[in-house]
């Protein structure tokens, strides 16, 4: 099995997401990397849905804006997204957030 490109960090960040073909929703990010995240929510999402995400970060910092992400898997109340486009400033903001996190990176295998 192939390893993920970026290590995942276990987190508990609030997020809001929206896509043209579905109602906007909110959820809880359970793990995150520079390449994507896993979201728990009560909103039903479908494989392949492209969306925007806003990730609320701790300490009152500016939320991270992901302009384009795609749902790679969905199961029950959780789904995983791959980040397709982050502006360079948002990429740097996410990188700083992950490097300052108190969580330890956890390498996972791709599904």
C-alpha positions as CSV (number, residue, x, y, z in Angstrom):
1,X,0.0,0.0,0.0
2,X,1.1,3.5,-0.8
3,X,1.6,6.0,2.0
4,X,-0.1,9.4,2.0
5,X,1.9,12.3,0.6
6,X,1.5,14.4,3.7
7,X,1.3,13.2,7.3
8,X,-2.1,13.7,9.0
9,X,-2.6,15.5,12.3
10,X,-5.4,14.6,14.6
11,X,-7.4,17.8,15.3
12,X,-10.8,19.1,16.3
13,X,-11.4,22.2,14.1
14,X,-14.8,23.5,13.1
15,X,-15.5,23.9,9.4
16,X,-18.1,25.2,7.1
17,X,-18.4,24.0,3.5
18,X,-20.5,24.8,0.5
19,X,-21.0,23.5,-3.0
20,X,-23.4,24.7,-5.8
21,X,-25.3,21.3,-5.9
22,X,-25.9,21.0,-2.1
23,X,-26.9,23.0,0.9
24,X,-24.1,24.6,2.9
25,X,-23.1,22.6,5.9
26,X,-20.9,22.6,9.0
27,X,-18.8,19.9,10.6
28,X,-15.8,18.9,12.6
29,X,-12.5,18.2,11.1
30,X,-11.0,15.2,12.8
31,X,-7.7,15.0,11.0
32,X,-5.9,17.2,8.5
33,X,-2.8,17.5,6.3
34,X,-1.6,19.9,3.7
35,X,-3.4,17.8,1.1
36,X,-6.8,17.2,2.7
37,X,-8.9,16.4,5.7
38,X,-11.5,14.1,7.2
39,X,-14.8,15.8,8.2
40,X,-17.6,14.6,10.5
41,X,-21.0,16.1,9.7
42,X,-24.8,15.5,9.6
43,X,-25.0,16.7,6.0
44,X,-25.0,14.0,3.3
45,X,-22.2,14.6,0.7
46,X,-21.5,12.6,-2.4
47,X,-18.3,11.2,-3.9
48,X,-16.8,13.7,-6.4
49,X,-18.6,16.8,-5.0
50,X,-16.4,19.9,-5.4
51,X,-16.7,22.4,-2.5
52,X,-15.2,25.3,-0.7
53,X,-14.2,25.0,3.0
54,X,-13.5,27.5,5.7
55,X,-11.6,26.0,8.6
56,X,-11.9,27.7,11.9
57,X,-8.6,27.6,13.7
58,X,-7.8,28.0,17.4
59,X,-6.7,31.1,19.2
60,X,-9.0,33.3,17.2
61,X,-6.7,33.3,14.1
62,X,-8.1,33.9,10.7
63,X,-9.9,30.9,9.3
64,X,-8.1,28.9,6.5
65,X,-9.9,29.2,3.2
66,X,-9.8,26.3,0.8
67,X,-11.2,27.6,-2.5
68,X,-11.5,24.2,-4.1
69,X,-11.7,20.7,-2.6
70,X,-13.2,17.4,-3.8
71,X,-14.9,14.6,-1.8
72,X,-12.7,11.5,-2.3
73,X,-14.7,9.2,0.0
74,X,-17.8,9.2,2.2
75,X,-19.0,6.8,4.8
76,X,-21.8,7.4,7.2
77,X,-21.3,10.7,9.0
78,X,-17.8,11.3,7.7
79,X,-16.2,12.2,4.4
80,X,-12.7,12.9,3.2
81,X,-11.6,15.7,0.9
82,X,-8.5,16.4,-1.1
83,X,-7.6,20.0,-1.4
84,X,-7.4,21.0,-5.1
85,X,-6.6,24.7,-4.7
86,X,-5.4,26.9,-1.9
87,X,-4.1,30.4,-2.6
88,X,-0.3,30.6,-1.7
89,X,-1.1,32.7,1.4
90,X,-3.7,30.1,2.6
91,X,-1.2,27.3,2.0
92,X,1.3,29.1,4.1
93,X,-1.3,29.8,6.8
94,X,-2.2,26.0,6.9
95,X,1.4,25.0,7.0
96,X,2.1,27.3,9.9
97,X,-1.0,26.1,11.7
98,X,0.0,22.4,11.3
99,X,3.6,23.1,12.4
100,X,2.5,25.0,15.5
101,X,-0.1,22.3,16.4
102,X,0.4,20.4,19.7
103,X,-0.6,17.2,17.9
104,X,2.0,14.7,16.6
105,X,1.9,13.8,12.9
106,X,0.4,10.4,12.3
107,X,1.4,8.7,9.1
108,X,-1.5,6.7,7.6
109,X,-1.8,4.5,4.6
110,X,-4.0,5.5,1.6
111,X,-7.3,3.9,1.3
